């Protein structure tokens, strides 16, 4: 059997996926694959299935590339005439393995298997949200939001999807957009004498200007830093002076902000 000249085989990859650094040679091959996919969807009779094979190859090897993901999803949406439900008949093959990959946080398999599931339904909300989680774990912020957009297109009032969008936007520092996505009354921020970024970046002031309450996450440093808190010289000096312990001083510092 003669292989397709545009098929990309794993090269310097883990589990069939490219490592975080994509070589110039692989980048060139991905671009050729991408351009081939665009050629076939520009034909008088577009071959959306073949185009998806090309685009999925690109996304599999470079899952953080927004252009690849955008084109892949748009091609599938055109294939199903934007019906918001995908194919009439959908098999269940691969869904069990996909759930197992999500549960074990095997993000390479989540990307690989998730793309197969989207082939029959690009509005598959559980798959889109799982792919968004995989993007979160790998810091692919723009792509994460793109998958969530497709999930939201199914039902713009879906509470769970809106909450997911709000949490993602808030994590990215896009607080106004997060509040627009879902009702917010209280925001949890990582805040302690060891982690002052929320205060120095103006997030506390921004929350106050919007009338939002703030809950400090790990105000005494968290369980991983409890020994550091107990042995912190400045906190111990303050605790001795005030008649307390360093953990209480750390919490008091946070409350005083």
C-alpha positions in Angstrom: 0.0 0.0 0.0 1.4 3.4 -1.0 1.3 5.9 1.8 -0.1 9.4 1.2 2.8 11.7 0.5 1.2 14.3 2.9 0.9 11.9 5.8 3.2 12.9 8.7 4.7 10.1 10.7 5.9 10.6 14.3 9.3 12.3 14.3 11.1 13.1 17.6 7.8 12.7 19.4 6.3 11.2 22.5 3.3 8.9 22.0 3.0 10.1 18.3 3.0 13.8 19.2 5.7 16.3 18.7 7.7 17.4 21.6 7.4 21.1 22.7 10.2 22.1 20.3 9.2 21.5 16.7 12.1 21.2 14.3 12.3 23.4 11.2 11.9 20.2 9.1 8.8 19.2 10.9 7.4 22.7 10.8 7.9 22.7 7.0 6.1 19.3 6.7 3.2 20.5 8.8 2.8 23.6 6.7 2.8 21.5 3.5 0.1 19.3 5.1 -1.9 22.4 6.1 -1.7 24.0 2.6 -2.8 20.7 1.0 -5.8 20.6 3.2 -6.8 24.1 2.2 -6.4 23.2 -1.4 -8.9 20.4 -1.3 -11.6 22.5 0.5 -11.2 25.2 -2.2 -12.1 22.7 -4.9 -15.5 22.8 -6.7 -16.4 19.7 -4.7 -14.6 20.0 -1.4 -13.3 16.8 0.2 -13.9 17.7 3.8 -12.9 14.3 5.1 -9.5 14.3 3.4 -9.0 17.9 4.5 -9.8 16.9 8.1 -7.1 14.2 7.9 -4.6 16.9 6.8 -5.6 19.5 9.4 -5.8 16.9 12.2 -2.3 15.8 11.4 -1.2 19.4 11.9 -3.1 19.9 15.1 -1.8 16.5 16.5 1.8 17.6 16.1 1.3 21.2 17.0 -1.8 21.3 19.3 -1.1 24.9 20.4 -1.3 26.4 16.9 -4.5 28.4 16.8 -4.6 28.7 13.0 -4.5 25.0 12.6 -7.2 24.4 15.2 -9.4 27.2 13.7 -9.2 25.8 10.2 -9.8 22.3 11.3 -13.0 23.2 13.2 -14.2 25.5 10.4 -13.8 22.7 7.9 -15.9 20.3 10.0 -18.5 23.0 10.5 -18.9 23.4 6.8 -19.0 19.7 6.3 -22.0 19.4 8.6 -23.5 22.7 7.3 -23.2 24.2 10.8 -26.0 22.0 12.1 -24.6 22.0 15.6 -25.0 18.2 16.0 -22.6 16.7 13.5 -23.2 13.3 11.8 -26.5 11.6 12.2 -24.9 8.3 13.1 -22.0 8.4 15.5 -20.0 5.4 16.6 -18.8 4.9 20.1 -15.3 3.8 19.1 -12.5 5.5 21.0 -14.7 7.2 23.6 -13.8 4.7 26.4 -10.1 5.2 25.7 -10.6 9.0 25.5 -12.3 9.0 28.9 -9.4 6.9 30.3 -6.9 9.4 28.8 -8.7 12.3 30.4 -8.9 10.6 33.8 -5.2 9.8 33.7 -4.3 13.3 32.4 -2.5 11.7 29.4 -2.8 14.9 27.4 -1.1 13.5 24.3 -3.8 10.8 24.0 -6.5 13.4 24.9 -5.5 15.4 21.8 -5.1 12.4 19.5 -8.4 10.7 20.5 -10.3 14.0 20.8 -9.6 15.0 17.2 -11.0 11.6 16.1 -14.2 12.3 18.1 -14.6 15.7 16.7 -14.5 14.3 13.2 -18.1 13.1 13.6 -19.3 16.0 15.7 -17.3 19.3 16.1 -19.9 20.4 18.7 -19.3 17.4 21.0 -19.3 19.4 24.3 -17.6 16.8 26.5 -14.8 16.3 24.0 -14.4 20.0 23.5 -14.2 20.7 27.2 -11.7 17.8 27.7 -9.5 19.3 24.9 -9.8 22.7 26.6 -8.5 21.1 29.8 -5.6 19.6 27.9 -4.8 23.0 26.5 -5.0 24.5 30.0 -2.5 21.9 31.2 -0.1 22.9 28.4 -0.8 26.6 28.5 -2.4 26.9 25.1 -4.7 29.7 26.1 -5.9 30.9 22.8 -6.7 27.3 21.6 -8.4 26.5 24.9 -10.8 29.4 24.3 -11.4 28.3 20.7 -12.5 24.8 21.8 -14.8 26.4 24.4 -16.3 28.7 21.8 -17.5 25.6 19.8 -18.9 24.1 23.0 -20.8 27.4 23.7 -22.1 27.5 20.2 -24.2 24.4 20.9 -26.1 26.2 23.7 -25.1 29.7 24.7 -27.0 29.3 28.0 -25.3 26.1 29.1 -24.4 26.8 32.7 -21.5 24.3 32.9 -19.9 25.6 29.7 -20.3 29.2 30.7 -18.8 28.4 34.1 -15.9 26.7 32.4 -15.4 29.7 30.1 -15.5 32.1 33.1 -12.9 30.1 35.0 -10.6 30.0 32.0 -10.9 33.7 31.3 -10.3 34.5 35.0 -7.2 32.3 35.1 -5.9 34.2 32.1 -6.5 37.6 33.8 -9.5 38.5 31.5 -11.7 39.3 34.4 -14.3 41.5 32.7 -14.9 38.8 30.0 -15.1 36.2 32.8 -17.8 38.1 34.6 -19.7 38.5 31.3 -19.5 34.8 30.7 -21.0 33.8 34.1 -22.3 35.5 37.2 -19.5 36.2 39.7 -19.7 37.4 43.3 -16.5 36.2 44.8 -13.0 35.6 43.2 -10.4 33.3 44.7 -6.8 34.5 44.3 -3.6 33.0 45.3 -2.4 35.4 48.0 0.1 35.1 50.8 3.3 36.8 52.1 5.1 34.5 49.6 2.8 35.1 46.7 1.9 38.8 46.3 1.3 38.9 42.5 -2.4 39.3 42.9 -1.8 42.5 45.0 1.0 43.9 43.0 -0.7 43.3 39.6 -3.7 45.3 40.7 -6.1 42.4 40.8 -7.3 43.2 44.3 -8.1 46.8 43.4 -9.9 45.7 40.2 -12.1 43.3 42.2 -12.9 46.0 44.6 -13.9 48.4 41.8 -16.3 45.7 40.5 -17.8 45.1 43.9 -16.4 41.5 44.0 -15.4 39.7 47.2 -12.0 38.1 47.4 -11.1 34.8 49.0 -7.3 34.3 49.6 -6.0 30.9 48.4 -3.3 29.4 50.7 -2.9 32.6 52.8 -0.3 30.9 55.0 1.6 29.5 52.1 -0.3 26.2 51.6 0.7 22.8 52.9 3.7 22.6 50.6 5.2 25.7 52.2 4.1 25.3 55.8 7.6 24.5 56.8 8.8 27.6 55.1 6.2 29.7 56.9 7.2 28.2 60.3 10.8 29.0 59.6 10.4 32.4 58.1 12.5 34.9 60.1 10.4 38.0 59.6 7.1 36.1 60.3 8.7 34.6 63.5 9.9 38.0 64.6 6.4 39.5 64.2 4.8 36.5 65.9 7.1 36.9 68.9 6.4 40.6 69.1 2.6 40.1 68.8 2.3 36.9 70.9 1.2 34.6 68.1 2.7 32.1 65.6 4.1 32.7 62.1 1.0 31.1 60.4 -1.4 33.5 62.2 0.8 36.4 61.3 0.7 35.3 57.6 -3.1 35.2 57.7 -3.3 38.5 59.4 -1.0 40.1 56.8 -3.4 38.8 54.1 -6.5 40.2 55.8 -4.8 43.6 56.2 -4.5 44.0 52.4 
